[in-house]
C-alpha cells in the first residue's frame, strides 16, 4: 500500500470509522450527540462543539492547500467559532465535517507519492507529510479530550446548558 493511501486511511480512521488507535472516532462520539451536551461548558475546558469545529478548521485549511495552494488559516483563529444554536445546525455541521474529511482523504490518497516530500506552501511549514501526519495526531489529541469531557459530563450528571458567547 502506498504511503498516501496509508495516510488517507489513518485520517478516515480517526474521524470517520476507525477503532484501532483510540477504540473510537469522531463520528462515533459525535453523530448522535445532543447539541446541549456538545455546547456544555465544563470548568475551563473547551466545549465538545468547539473542539469538533477546531479539527474541522484544520481539515478545511489543509484541503484549501491541496486545491488552491493557499494556506489561509491561522492557529490564532482556530478556536474562534460562533455558537451553534440549533440541533439542525449541529447536524449540518457534522455532515459537513464528515464530507470534508472524506474529500481530504481522497485528495491525500490520490496525490503523487513524491509530493509528500514537497514543501507545504512554504518551506517554514515543512513537508506535506509532516502536516498531514501532524493533523492526524492533533485529531487524536482532541478526540481524547472529547471522550473525557463526555465522561465527565455524564458521570457528574451535569445538566447541559448553552454556552455563552464571550
Order of alpha helices (4+ residues) and beta strands (2+ residues): alpha-alpha-alpha-alpha-alpha-alpha
